[in-house]
């Protein structure tokens, strides 16, 4: 039985002589996709299964493994990571943050992942906080922050929609770590 899924590629590996195994997240949650002869020069799949790419695939399932039947469409976001090392680091951080806390599919979180992957940011501290607050709210686990100073900074970052203003905000390492600890504590509650 065949089905379709939208996925964002996390990483890929060579399996055997020519086969490809990709880890991805999408409408099927976290998954592994097996591509027969995916690394073979006569096949055209290898370049599509680069990290960060958004793929629509046709597959059939064997256990917890998705076996690729066909690639339906692709949005190649991997080229964005080639613009600069800073951009690659940001895109990697977005993937890591989402996948550290989310195993199952949620349409709002999948959209959030796509939105933040496409951002070209320099102020990683501020956007990391914005990403985590957005994730926590999408998961429905946001709770009041006790420290009023930290709460006001979090609220300001969360409410700000201008990317330019967010880029201009500056946080000391101490404040960033304190806010990050508070947000990580909220997220840790999802693992209980």
C-alpha positions as CSV (number, residue, x, y, z in Angstrom):
1,X,0.0,0.0,0.0
2,X,1.4,3.4,-1.1
3,X,1.1,6.7,0.7
4,X,2.4,10.3,0.4
5,X,4.3,12.4,3.0
6,X,5.9,15.8,3.2
7,X,9.3,15.6,5.0
8,X,12.3,17.8,5.8
9,X,15.5,15.9,5.5
10,X,17.7,15.8,8.6
11,X,20.7,13.7,7.4
12,X,21.5,11.0,5.0
13,X,23.9,8.0,5.0
14,X,25.3,5.5,2.5
15,X,24.0,2.0,3.3
16,X,25.7,-0.9,1.5
17,X,27.2,-0.1,-1.9
18,X,24.6,2.3,-3.4
19,X,21.6,2.6,-1.1
20,X,20.7,5.7,0.8
21,X,19.1,6.0,4.3
22,X,17.7,9.4,5.2
23,X,16.4,10.6,8.5
24,X,13.6,13.1,8.2
25,X,10.7,14.8,10.0
26,X,7.4,15.5,8.5
27,X,3.8,14.5,8.2
28,X,4.7,11.0,9.4
29,X,6.7,12.4,12.4
30,X,10.3,11.4,12.8
31,X,11.1,8.8,10.2
32,X,13.8,6.8,8.3
33,X,13.5,6.7,4.5
34,X,15.3,4.0,2.5
35,X,16.1,4.8,-1.1
36,X,17.2,1.8,-3.2
37,X,20.3,2.8,-5.3
38,X,19.9,6.3,-3.9
39,X,23.7,7.0,-4.2
40,X,24.1,5.3,-7.6
41,X,25.3,7.8,-10.3
42,X,22.5,6.7,-12.7
43,X,19.8,7.6,-10.1
44,X,19.0,11.2,-9.3
45,X,17.9,11.0,-5.7
46,X,21.1,11.7,-3.8
47,X,21.0,15.5,-4.4
48,X,17.4,15.8,-3.3
49,X,18.0,14.0,0.0
50,X,20.3,16.8,1.3
51,X,19.6,18.1,4.8
52,X,17.1,20.9,5.1
53,X,15.3,20.0,1.8
54,X,11.5,19.8,1.9
55,X,10.3,16.7,-0.1
56,X,7.0,15.2,-1.0
57,X,7.5,11.5,-1.3
58,X,5.4,8.5,-2.3
59,X,6.4,5.5,-0.1
60,X,5.4,2.2,1.2
61,X,6.2,1.1,4.8
62,X,8.1,-1.9,6.1
63,X,8.1,-1.9,9.9
64,X,9.3,1.6,11.0
65,X,11.1,2.2,7.7
66,X,9.6,4.1,4.8
67,X,10.7,2.7,1.4
68,X,10.7,5.4,-1.3
69,X,8.6,4.6,-4.4
70,X,9.0,8.0,-6.0
71,X,9.9,11.6,-5.3
72,X,6.8,13.8,-6.1
73,X,8.3,17.3,-5.5
74,X,11.1,19.1,-3.8
75,X,11.9,22.5,-2.4
76,X,15.6,22.7,-2.2
77,X,16.5,24.6,1.0
78,X,19.9,23.1,1.3
79,X,21.4,25.7,-1.0
80,X,20.6,28.3,1.6
81,X,23.1,26.7,4.0
82,X,25.8,27.3,1.4
83,X,25.5,31.0,1.6
84,X,27.6,31.2,4.8
85,X,28.8,29.1,7.6
86,X,26.7,31.3,9.9
87,X,23.6,30.5,7.9
88,X,24.4,26.7,8.1
89,X,24.8,27.0,11.9
90,X,21.4,28.7,12.2
91,X,19.6,26.1,10.1
92,X,21.3,23.3,12.0
93,X,20.2,24.9,15.3
94,X,16.6,25.2,14.1
95,X,16.5,21.5,13.2
96,X,18.2,20.4,16.4
97,X,15.9,22.5,18.6
98,X,12.7,21.2,17.0
99,X,13.8,17.6,16.8
100,X,15.2,17.5,20.3
101,X,11.7,18.1,21.7
102,X,9.3,16.8,19.0
103,X,8.9,13.2,17.8
104,X,5.4,13.3,16.3
105,X,3.9,15.3,13.6
106,X,2.1,18.5,14.4
107,X,1.1,20.8,11.5
108,X,1.8,24.1,13.4
109,X,5.3,22.8,14.5
110,X,6.1,21.6,10.9
111,X,5.1,25.1,9.6
112,X,7.2,26.7,12.4
113,X,10.2,24.6,11.4
114,X,9.9,25.7,7.7
115,X,9.5,29.3,8.7
116,X,12.6,29.4,10.9
117,X,14.7,27.4,8.5
118,X,14.2,30.1,5.8
119,X,15.2,33.0,8.1
120,X,18.6,34.5,7.4
121,X,19.5,35.8,10.9
122,X,22.7,37.1,12.5
123,X,21.4,37.5,16.1
124,X,21.2,33.8,17.0
125,X,20.6,34.4,20.7
126,X,17.4,36.4,20.1
127,X,16.0,34.2,17.4
128,X,16.8,31.1,19.4
129,X,14.6,32.5,22.2
130,X,11.9,33.4,19.7
131,X,12.0,29.9,18.2
132,X,11.8,28.2,21.6
133,X,8.9,30.4,22.8
134,X,7.1,29.8,19.5
135,X,7.6,26.0,19.9
136,X,6.5,26.0,23.5
137,X,3.3,28.0,22.6
138,X,2.6,25.7,19.7
139,X,2.9,22.7,22.0
140,X,0.6,24.4,24.5
141,X,3.0,24.2,27.5
142,X,3.9,27.8,28.0
143,X,3.6,28.9,31.6
144,X,4.3,32.2,33.4
145,X,7.9,33.1,34.1
146,X,8.5,34.0,37.7
147,X,11.4,36.4,37.2
148,X,9.7,39.7,36.0
149,X,12.9,40.9,34.2
150,X,13.2,37.7,32.2
151,X,9.5,37.6,31.6
152,X,9.5,41.1,30.1
153,X,12.4,40.3,27.8
154,X,10.7,37.0,26.6
155,X,7.5,38.9,26.0
156,X,9.2,41.6,24.0
157,X,11.0,39.0,21.8
158,X,7.8,37.0,21.4
159,X,5.6,40.0,20.5
160,X,8.1,41.6,18.1
161,X,7.3,40.8,14.5
162,X,9.9,43.0,12.8
163,X,13.0,41.0,11.9
164,X,15.1,44.2,11.8
165,X,14.2,45.1,15.4
166,X,14.9,41.6,16.6
167,X,18.3,41.7,14.9
168,X,19.1,44.9,16.8
169,X,18.2,43.5,20.2
170,X,21.2,42.7,22.3
171,X,21.3,40.2,25.1
172,X,24.2,39.5,27.4
173,X,25.4,36.0,27.6
174,X,24.2,35.8,31.2
175,X,20.6,36.9,30.4
176,X,20.5,34.6,27.3
177,X,21.5,31.6,29.4
178,X,19.0,32.5,32.1
179,X,16.2,32.8,29.6
180,X,17.3,29.6,27.8
181,X,17.3,27.7,31.1
182,X,13.7,28.8,31.8
183,X,12.6,27.8,28.4
184,X,14.4,24.5,28.5
185,X,12.8,23.7,31.8
186,X,9.3,24.2,30.2
187,X,10.3,21.9,27.3
188,X,11.7,19.3,29.7
189,X,8.3,18.9,31.1
190,X,7.3,17.3,27.8
191,X,9.6,14.4,28.4
192,X,8.0,13.3,31.6
